Amino acid sequence: MKNVILVGMMSSGKTTLGKKLARALNYQFVDLDKLIEKDQEMEISAIFKQKGEDYFREVESRILKETATQKGIVLASGGGTPCFFDNMQVIKQMGISIFLDVPAEDLAKRIENHGKDDRPILSGAASLVDTLRNRITDRLPYYTQADFTLKGEIDVGHLLEVIIPLL
């Protein structure tokens, strides 16, 4: 029973697809950001504001490693998780990693439609699309280490086609 780990930018669909995929596979869904919030007893945006990104990334890495011992999970990683410490190696050892590759323009629409200001790395950004493009460029070397890349609009059926033969 291999785990499935979803990586990609914020609003790429990791949580939405992850929940559906977990139901279809009869796996447990795990959202790394929710585990961090529970561990720290505060929201991600508050952690960034009060303790800074370095502190957040250390906690994120610790929680990821604690989660790596679980079996039969679909994990939605945070957008930056693969880009720090040895997190991408941990993700690859956990199971099948899938990069959800969504264009910056689509991500921006999703974030704007979400309507909540809970994305600390985007606060104060002059151009959301440009900021996302730059962030994608910076993170691509990590994301592309995933076992599979799925581009654009992805549904659970497509995801299952990729994953089922590998489990």
C-alpha atoms as an extended CHARMM CRD file, in Angstrom:
* protein
*
       167  EXT
         1         1  MET       CA              0.0000000000        0.0000000000        0.0000000000  PROA      1               0.0000000000
         2         2  LYS       CA              1.8480000000        3.0460000000       -1.2820000000  PROA      2               0.0000000000
         3         3  ASN       CA              1.0470000000        6.5690000000       -0.1690000000  PROA      3               0.0000000000
         4         4  VAL       CA              0.1860000000        9.2880000000       -2.6720000000  PROA      4               0.0000000000
         5         5  ILE       CA              1.6950000000       12.7370000000       -2.1490000000  PROA      5               0.0000000000
         6         6  LEU       CA              0.4080000000       15.7310000000       -4.0870000000  PROA      6               0.0000000000
         7         7  VAL       CA              2.7550000000       18.6530000000       -4.6680000000  PROA      7               0.0000000000
         8         8  GLY       CA              2.2380000000       21.9390000000       -6.4700000000  PROA      8               0.0000000000
         9         9  MET       CA              1.4410000000       25.5760000000       -6.0080000000  PROA      9               0.0000000000
        10        10  MET       CA             -1.2240000000       26.9250000000       -3.7100000000  PROA      10              0.0000000000
        11        11  SER       CA             -4.6840000000       26.4950000000       -5.2580000000  PROA      11              0.0000000000
        12        12  SER       CA             -3.4420000000       23.8130000000       -7.6590000000  PROA      12              0.0000000000
        13        13  GLY       CA             -6.0570000000       21.4170000000       -6.2820000000  PROA      13              0.0000000000
        14        14  LYS       CA             -4.0000000000       19.3640000000       -3.8400000000  PROA      14              0.0000000000
        15        15  THR       CA             -6.6390000000       19.4100000000       -1.1000000000  PROA      15              0.0000000000
        16        16  THR       CA             -9.7240000000       19.1740000000       -3.3170000000  PROA      16              0.0000000000
        17        17  LEU       CA             -8.3170000000       16.3730000000       -5.4750000000  PROA      17              0.0000000000
        18        18  GLY       CA             -6.6220000000       14.7460000000       -2.5090000000  PROA      18              0.0000000000
        19        19  LYS       CA             -9.8880000000       14.3170000000       -0.6200000000  PROA      19              0.0000000000
        20        20  LYS       CA            -11.6210000000       12.8140000000       -3.6540000000  PROA      20              0.0000000000
        21        21  LEU       CA             -8.6750000000       10.5460000000       -4.4030000000  PROA      21              0.0000000000
        22        22  ALA       CA             -8.4950000000        9.3300000000       -0.7970000000  PROA      22              0.0000000000
        23        23  ARG       CA            -12.2080000000        8.4420000000       -0.8920000000  PROA      23              0.0000000000
        24        24  ALA       CA            -11.7980000000        6.5860000000       -4.2040000000  PROA      24              0.0000000000
        25        25  LEU       CA             -8.8080000000        4.6000000000       -2.8920000000  PROA      25              0.0000000000
        26        26  ASN       CA            -10.2530000000        4.1240000000        0.5990000000  PROA      26              0.0000000000
        27        27  TYR       CA             -7.1570000000        5.8830000000        1.9800000000  PROA      27              0.0000000000
        28        28  GLN       CA             -6.9530000000        8.4930000000        4.7140000000  PROA      28              0.0000000000
        29        29  PHE       CA             -6.6560000000       12.0950000000        3.5150000000  PROA      29              0.0000000000
        30        30  VAL       CA             -3.9890000000       14.1670000000        5.2810000000  PROA      30              0.0000000000
        31        31  ASP       CA             -3.5280000000       17.9100000000        4.7820000000  PROA      31              0.0000000000
        32        32  LEU       CA             -0.0410000000       18.9270000000        5.9090000000  PROA      32              0.0000000000
        33        33  ASP       CA             -1.0900000000       22.5380000000        6.5610000000  PROA      33              0.0000000000
        34        34  LYS       CA             -3.9070000000       21.3510000000        8.8630000000  PROA      34              0.0000000000
        35        35  LEU       CA             -1.4570000000       19.1860000000       10.8060000000  PROA      35              0.0000000000
        36        36  ILE       CA              0.8450000000       22.1840000000       11.2310000000  PROA      36              0.0000000000
        37        37  GLU       CA             -2.0400000000       24.3690000000       12.4230000000  PROA      37              0.0000000000
        38        38  LYS       CA             -3.0740000000       21.7090000000       14.9390000000  PROA      38              0.0000000000
        39        39  ASP       CA              0.5000000000       21.2760000000       16.1610000000  PROA      39              0.0000000000
        40        40  GLN       CA              1.0520000000       25.0200000000       16.5450000000  PROA      40              0.0000000000
        41        41  GLU       CA             -2.5140000000       25.8290000000       17.6470000000  PROA      41              0.0000000000
        42        42  MET       CA             -2.6970000000       28.7140000000       15.1790000000  PROA      42              0.0000000000
        43        43  GLU       CA             -3.3850000000       29.3260000000       11.5090000000  PROA      43              0.0000000000
        44        44  ILE       CA             -0.5590000000       29.2780000000        8.9580000000  PROA      44              0.0000000000
        45        45  SER       CA             -0.9100000000       33.0230000000        8.3370000000  PROA      45              0.0000000000
        46        46  ALA       CA             -0.5050000000       33.6840000000       12.0820000000  PROA      46              0.0000000000
        47        47  ILE       CA              2.5860000000       31.4610000000       12.2490000000  PROA      47              0.0000000000
        48        48  PHE       CA              4.1730000000       33.4290000000        9.3820000000  PROA      48              0.0000000000
        49        49  LYS       CA              3.2260000000       36.7530000000       10.9750000000  PROA      49              0.0000000000
        50        50  GLN       CA              4.2410000000       35.9310000000       14.5540000000  PROA      50              0.0000000000
        51        51  LYS       CA              7.1620000000       33.5470000000       14.1220000000  PROA      51              0.0000000000
        52        52  GLY       CA              8.3540000000       33.9910000000       10.5290000000  PROA      52              0.0000000000
        53        53  GLU       CA              8.8250000000       31.7500000000        7.5210000000  PROA      53              0.0000000000
        54        54  ASP       CA             12.0240000000       30.0820000000        8.7970000000  PROA      54              0.0000000000
        55        55  TYR       CA             10.2210000000       28.8560000000       11.9100000000  PROA      55              0.0000000000
        56        56  PHE       CA              7.2540000000       27.7030000000        9.8150000000  PROA      56              0.0000000000
        57        57  ARG       CA              9.4960000000       25.7440000000        7.4310000000  PROA      57              0.0000000000
        58        58  GLU       CA             11.2070000000       23.9630000000       10.3360000000  PROA      58              0.0000000000
        59        59  VAL       CA              7.8530000000       22.9320000000       11.8040000000  PROA      59              0.0000000000
        60        60  GLU       CA              6.6230000000       21.9120000000        8.3450000000  PROA      60              0.0000000000
        61        61  SER       CA              9.6550000000       19.6640000000        7.8110000000  PROA      61              0.0000000000
        62        62  ARG       CA              9.2660000000       18.0480000000       11.2340000000  PROA      62              0.0000000000
        63        63  ILE       CA              5.5540000000       17.3380000000       10.6970000000  PROA      63              0.0000000000
        64        64  LEU       CA              6.2500000000       15.9570000000        7.2020000000  PROA      64              0.0000000000
        65        65  LYS       CA              8.8100000000       13.5270000000        8.6400000000  PROA      65              0.0000000000
        66        66  GLU       CA              6.3890000000       12.4690000000       11.3720000000  PROA      66              0.0000000000
        67        67  THR       CA              3.7150000000       11.8650000000        8.7090000000  PROA      67              0.0000000000
        68        68  ALA       CA              6.1360000000        9.8270000000        6.5690000000  PROA      68              0.0000000000
        69        69  THR       CA              5.6840000000        6.8260000000        8.8540000000  PROA      69              0.0000000000
        70        70  GLN       CA              1.9710000000        6.5320000000        8.0280000000  PROA      70              0.0000000000
        71        71  LYS       CA              0.6480000000        4.1200000000        5.4040000000  PROA      71              0.0000000000
        72        72  GLY       CA             -2.4200000000        4.3110000000        3.1860000000  PROA      72              0.0000000000
        73        73  ILE       CA             -2.6300000000        8.0950000000        2.9970000000  PROA      73              0.0000000000
        74        74  VAL       CA             -3.1060000000       10.7400000000        0.3600000000  PROA      74              0.0000000000
        75        75  LEU       CA             -1.0750000000       13.7510000000        1.5070000000  PROA      75              0.0000000000
        76        76  ALA       CA             -1.6980000000       17.2980000000        0.3170000000  PROA      76              0.0000000000
        77        77  SER       CA              1.6380000000       19.0240000000        0.9010000000  PROA      77              0.0000000000
        78        78  GLY       CA              1.9790000000       22.7570000000        1.3090000000  PROA      78              0.0000000000
        79        79  GLY       CA              2.9500000000       24.7120000000       -1.7990000000  PROA      79              0.0000000000
        80        80  GLY       CA              6.5060000000       25.2890000000       -0.5930000000  PROA      80              0.0000000000
        81        81  THR       CA              7.0040000000       21.9990000000        1.2360000000  PROA      81              0.0000000000
        82        82  PRO       CA              9.1480000000       20.2970000000       -1.4500000000  PROA      82              0.0000000000
        83        83  CYS       CA             11.4710000000       23.3100000000       -1.6900000000  PROA      83              0.0000000000
        84        84  PHE       CA             13.0260000000       23.2620000000        1.7770000000  PROA      84              0.0000000000
        85        85  PHE       CA             15.4850000000       21.0420000000        3.6130000000  PROA      85              0.0000000000
        86        86  ASP       CA             15.3400000000       17.4230000000        2.3830000000  PROA      86              0.0000000000
        87        87  ASN       CA             11.5470000000       17.4990000000        2.1100000000  PROA      87              0.0000000000
        88        88  MET       CA             11.3850000000       16.3870000000       -1.5260000000  PROA      88              0.0000000000
        89        89  GLN       CA             13.5080000000       13.3320000000       -0.7030000000  PROA      89              0.0000000000
        90        90  VAL       CA             11.1750000000       12.5190000000        2.1850000000  PROA      90              0.0000000000
        91        91  ILE       CA              8.1530000000       12.9330000000       -0.1130000000  PROA      91              0.0000000000
        92        92  LYS       CA              9.6420000000       10.6090000000       -2.7230000000  PROA      92              0.0000000000
        93        93  GLN       CA             10.4210000000        7.9750000000       -0.0940000000  PROA      93              0.0000000000
        94        94  MET       CA              6.8620000000        8.1960000000        1.2910000000  PROA      94              0.0000000000
        95        95  GLY       CA              5.2190000000        6.9410000000       -1.8960000000  PROA      95              0.0000000000
        96        96  ILE       CA              4.0840000000        8.1330000000       -5.3050000000  PROA      96              0.0000000000
        97        97  SER       CA              4.5450000000       11.8750000000       -5.7590000000  PROA      97              0.0000000000
        98        98  ILE       CA              2.4310000000       13.8120000000       -8.2360000000  PROA      98              0.0000000000
        99        99  PHE       CA              3.0210000000       17.4080000000       -9.3060000000  PROA      99              0.0000000000
       100       100  LEU       CA             -0.2140000000       19.2270000000      -10.1450000000  PROA      100             0.0000000000
       101       101  ASP       CA              1.0430000000       21.6980000000      -12.7500000000  PROA      101             0.0000000000
       102       102  VAL       CA             -1.4700000000       24.5280000000      -13.1140000000  PROA      102             0.0000000000
       103       103  PRO       CA             -0.7190000000       27.7760000000      -15.0220000000  PROA      103             0.0000000000
       104       104  ALA       CA             -0.2500000000       30.9780000000      -12.9990000000  PROA      104             0.0000000000
       105       105  GLU       CA             -3.3210000000       32.5830000000      -14.6070000000  PROA      105             0.0000000000
       106       106  ASP       CA             -5.5650000000       29.7150000000      -13.4490000000  PROA      106             0.0000000000
       107       107  LEU       CA             -4.0430000000       29.7780000000       -9.9700000000  PROA      107             0.0000000000
       108       108  ALA       CA             -4.6690000000       33.5390000000       -9.7320000000  PROA      108             0.0000000000
       109       109  LYS       CA             -8.3460000000       33.0860000000      -10.6760000000  PROA      109             0.0000000000
       110       110  ARG       CA             -8.7670000000       30.3550000000       -8.0710000000  PROA      110             0.0000000000
       111       111  ILE       CA             -7.0750000000       32.4340000000       -5.3710000000  PROA      111             0.0000000000
       112       112  GLU       CA             -9.1750000000       35.5060000000       -6.2220000000  PROA      112             0.0000000000
       113       113  ASN       CA            -12.3700000000       33.4030000000       -6.2170000000  PROA      113             0.0000000000
       114       114  HSD       CA            -11.3950000000       31.9340000000       -2.8610000000  PROA      114             0.0000000000
       115       115  GLY       CA            -11.7310000000       35.4220000000       -1.3950000000  PROA      115             0.0000000000
       116       116  LYS       CA             -9.7700000000       34.7280000000        1.8040000000  PROA      116             0.0000000000
       117       117  ASP       CA             -6.4980000000       36.4910000000        2.5590000000  PROA      117             0.0000000000
       118       118  ASP       CA             -4.7850000000       33.4310000000        4.0090000000  PROA      118             0.0000000000
       119       119  ARG       CA             -1.8060000000       33.1920000000        1.6830000000  PROA      119             0.0000000000
       120       120  PRO       CA              1.0760000000       34.7970000000        3.6100000000  PROA      120             0.0000000000
       121       121  ILE       CA              3.6000000000       34.5780000000        0.7810000000  PROA      121             0.0000000000
       122       122  LEU       CA              1.3000000000       36.6270000000       -1.4520000000  PROA      122             0.0000000000
       123       123  SER       CA              0.4190000000       39.4260000000        0.9230000000  PROA      123             0.0000000000
       124       124  GLY       CA              1.2460000000       42.7790000000       -0.5800000000  PROA      124             0.0000000000
       125       125  ALA       CA              1.9370000000       41.3880000000       -4.0590000000  PROA      125             0.0000000000
       126       126  ALA       CA              1.4730000000       44.0460000000       -6.7410000000  PROA      126             0.0000000000
       127       127  SER       CA              0.5970000000       41.5770000000       -9.4990000000  PROA      127             0.0000000000
       128       128  LEU       CA             -0.7430000000       38.2220000000       -8.3960000000  PROA      128             0.0000000000
       129       129  VAL       CA             -0.0940000000       36.5280000000      -11.7530000000  PROA      129             0.0000000000
       130       130  ASP       CA              3.4900000000       37.8350000000      -11.9460000000  PROA      130             0.0000000000
       131       131  THR       CA              4.1660000000       36.8230000000       -8.3500000000  PROA      131             0.0000000000
       132       132  LEU       CA              2.8010000000       33.3380000000       -9.0330000000  PROA      132             0.0000000000
       133       133  ARG       CA              4.8440000000       33.0130000000      -12.2440000000  PROA      133             0.0000000000
       134       134  ASN       CA              8.0150000000       33.9280000000      -10.3570000000  PROA      134             0.0000000000
       135       135  ARG       CA              7.1820000000       31.5270000000       -7.5440000000  PROA      135             0.0000000000
       136       136  ILE       CA              6.4900000000       28.7080000000      -10.0270000000  PROA      136             0.0000000000
       137       137  THR       CA              9.8210000000       29.3660000000      -11.7610000000  PROA      137             0.0000000000
       138       138  ASP       CA             11.6330000000       29.1930000000       -8.4040000000  PROA      138             0.0000000000
       139       139  ARG       CA              9.8660000000       26.0000000000       -7.3370000000  PROA      139             0.0000000000
       140       140  LEU       CA              9.8490000000       24.0980000000      -10.6330000000  PROA      140             0.0000000000
       141       141  PRO       CA             13.2240000000       22.3890000000      -10.0130000000  PROA      141             0.0000000000
       142       142  TYR       CA             11.6910000000       20.8080000000       -6.8930000000  PROA      142             0.0000000000
       143       143  TYR       CA              8.2150000000       20.0800000000       -8.2460000000  PROA      143             0.0000000000
       144       144  THR       CA              9.5660000000       18.3630000000      -11.3480000000  PROA      144             0.0000000000
       145       145  GLN       CA             11.3250000000       15.7970000000       -9.1640000000  PROA      145             0.0000000000
       146       146  ALA       CA              7.8890000000       14.2770000000       -8.5130000000  PROA      146             0.0000000000
       147       147  ASP       CA              7.2310000000       10.8520000000      -10.0140000000  PROA      147             0.0000000000
       148       148  PHE       CA              4.4780000000       12.2350000000      -12.2630000000  PROA      148             0.0000000000
       149       149  THR       CA              3.3590000000       15.6060000000      -13.5690000000  PROA      149             0.0000000000
       150       150  LEU       CA             -0.2810000000       16.2670000000      -14.4300000000  PROA      150             0.0000000000
       151       151  LYS       CA             -0.9930000000       19.5250000000      -16.2730000000  PROA      151             0.0000000000
       152       152  GLY       CA             -3.9600000000       21.8880000000      -16.3070000000  PROA      152             0.0000000000
       153       153  GLU       CA             -7.4320000000       20.8710000000      -15.1780000000  PROA      153             0.0000000000
       154       154  ILE       CA             -7.1380000000       17.5010000000      -13.4830000000  PROA      154             0.0000000000
       155       155  ASP       CA            -10.0040000000       15.3240000000      -12.3540000000  PROA      155             0.0000000000
       156       156  VAL       CA             -9.9810000000       12.3570000000      -10.0110000000  PROA      156             0.0000000000
       157       157  GLY       CA            -10.6010000000        9.9300000000      -12.8810000000  PROA      157             0.0000000000
       158       158  HSD       CA             -7.3920000000       11.0340000000      -14.5870000000  PROA      158             0.0000000000
       159       159  LEU       CA             -5.5090000000       10.8730000000      -11.3040000000  PROA      159             0.0000000000
       160       160  LEU       CA             -6.7790000000        7.3330000000      -10.6700000000  PROA      160             0.0000000000
       161       161  GLU       CA             -5.6560000000        6.2240000000      -14.1440000000  PROA      161             0.0000000000
       162       162  VAL       CA             -2.1240000000        7.2780000000      -13.2670000000  PROA      162             0.0000000000
       163       163  ILE       CA             -2.0550000000        5.9170000000       -9.7290000000  PROA      163             0.0000000000
       164       164  ILE       CA             -3.9540000000        2.6160000000       -9.7200000000  PROA      164             0.0000000000
       165       165  PRO       CA             -1.3490000000        0.6600000000      -11.7230000000  PROA      165             0.0000000000
       166       166  LEU       CA              1.3600000000        1.7900000000       -9.2900000000  PROA      166             0.0000000000
       167       167  LEU       CA             -0.2940000000        0.8900000000       -5.9940000000  PROA      167             0.0000000000
